[in-house]
Amino acid sequence: MEGQEGTQELHLVLAHKLFLLRHPDVQDIEKVRLKEEVFAVVKADDMAALYEALIADSVLERDQGVLDAMREKNDGEIKKLDEKIADAEENLGESEVREAHLAKSLFFIRIGDKEKALEQLKVTESKTVAVGQKMDLVFYTLQLAFFYMDFDLISKSIDKAKNLFEEGGDWERKNRLKVYEGLYCMSTRNFKKAADLFLDSISTFTTYELFPYDTFIFYTVLTSIISLDRVSLKQKVVDAPEILTVIGKIPHLSEFLNSLYDCQYKSFFLAFAGLTEQIKLDRYLHPHFRYYMREVRTVVYSQFLESYKSVTIEAMAKAFGVTVEFIDVELSRFIAAGKLHCKIDKVAGVLETNRPDAKNALYQATIKQGDFLLNRIQKLSRVIDL
């Protein structure tokens, strides 16, 4: 299940097609084409277990003849693999035994049988001594987990990989793990940690089995925009040579990033509108689409208001290329949710910022914690006196 350099692992390509096939915003004519492609891949790899699951989910129609042929081929292949394992155990060394078990693990992964694949990977691990080879087995497990979006398995596998690195392990695998963990963090809405992990991996990216480099840069820019301050964004993203070489190939992304940094808010909203479809049709970002939309708008509105003590609603609406009514409704929601530090003077048509005083907030917190500590000490002293 390991992708070659520059090519995405075929099972994850299939997972994306299955996601689009179930997506309500994808047109029916496109779904017809996707269904044909999915069926062709399932049939070509004799993925009997996955085919049965897709039939149960009403994604594909049952073709009993095809299913029986798949099962027959699978049974024949398993028999051959078992014979190789038996031969290796009788006549060959430990290394050959491990390779025979690994071949069986990869076969179960290829046909989409999750339970048997995980079971066989455990058997293979018991035959494995080298830390690097154990890490490779964890990567196979992670790829399988991302196919099924099994976050519990992903989390456990990442923790297991980190424990293995304490025993040793090379930098190439450590850097690959950062991308896997970054994708997990992004998929579970931890955008700050995802951005940090992706940015650490920009110059050492080799994880082509998960996604192409263009997609990696797409994720890096999106997570960084809502996680980094202006200075960090300039240093790590806007001026990063690795990002500059690729960003122009991704529609709307360059305008999205640079218009935010250059305070060209009208251009930013146009680019953002262009990007929304890509975000919505991404299987990792789709569950967080509405959240991401809110966070990006919070960042851009906060940046605009940072420059003013007070500003008219009309001026802000003009800067963003939207109506006064839209800005009024939009800001009301963000202010009520505590996302923006300003108030609207509807009569005067003015926005007044009331930026929080960090030093004063720290002072108040210290006083509060001090009072709490004194109360605990007094209670303790009464107990001791008794």
Stockholm file with secondary structure:
# STOCKHOLM 1.0

chainA/1-386         MEGQEGTQELHLVLAHKLFLLRHPDVQDIEKVRLKEEVFAVVKADDMAALYEALIADSVLERDQGVLDAMREKNDGEIKKLDEKIADAEENLGESEVREAHLAKSLFFIRIGDKEKALEQLKVTESKTVAVGQKMDLVFYTLQLAFFYMDFDLISKSIDKAKNLFEEGGDWERKNRLKVYEGLYCMSTRNFKKAADLFLDSISTFTTYELFPYDTFIFYTVLTSIISLDRVSLKQKVVDAPEILTVIGKIPHLSEFLNSLYDCQYKSFFLAFAGLTEQIKLDRYLHPHFRYYMREVRTVVYSQFLESYKSVTIEAMAKAFGVTVEFIDVELSRFIAAGKLHCKIDKVAGVLETNRPDAKNALYQATIKQGDFLLNRIQKLSRVIDL
#=GR chainA/1-386 SS CCCCTTCCCHHHHHHHHHHHHHCTTSCHHHHHHHHHHHHHHHHHTTCHHHHHHHHHTTSSCCCHHHHHHHHHHHHHHHHHHHHHHHHHHHHSCHHHHHHHHHHHHHHHHHTTCHHHHHHHHHHHHHTCCCHHHHHHHHHHHHHHHHHHTCHHHHHHHHHHHHHHHHHCCCHHHHHHHHHHHHHHHHHTTCHHHHHHHHHHHGGGCCCTTTCCHHHHHHHHHHHHHTTSCHHHHIIIIITCHHHHHHHTTSTTHHHHHHHHHTTCHHHHHHHHHHHHHHHHTCTTTGGGHHHHHHHHHHHHHHHHHHTCSEEEHHHHHHHHTSCHHHHHHHHHHHHHTTCSCEEEETTTTEEEECCCCHHHHHHHHHHHHHHHHHHHHHHHHHHHHC
#=GC SS_cons         CCCCTTCCCHHHHHHHHHHHHHCTTSCHHHHHHHHHHHHHHHHHTTCHHHHHHHHHTTSSCCCHHHHHHHHHHHHHHHHHHHHHHHHHHHHSCHHHHHHHHHHHHHHHHHTTCHHHHHHHHHHHHHTCCCHHHHHHHHHHHHHHHHHHTCHHHHHHHHHHHHHHHHHCCCHHHHHHHHHHHHHHHHHTTCHHHHHHHHHHHGGGCCCTTTCCHHHHHHHHHHHHHTTSCHHHHIIIIITCHHHHHHHTTSTTHHHHHHHHHTTCHHHHHHHHHHHHHHHHTCTTTGGGHHHHHHHHHHHHHHHHHHTCSEEEHHHHHHHHTSCHHHHHHHHHHHHHTTCSCEEEETTTTEEEECCCCHHHHHHHHHHHHHHHHHHHHHHHHHHHHC
//
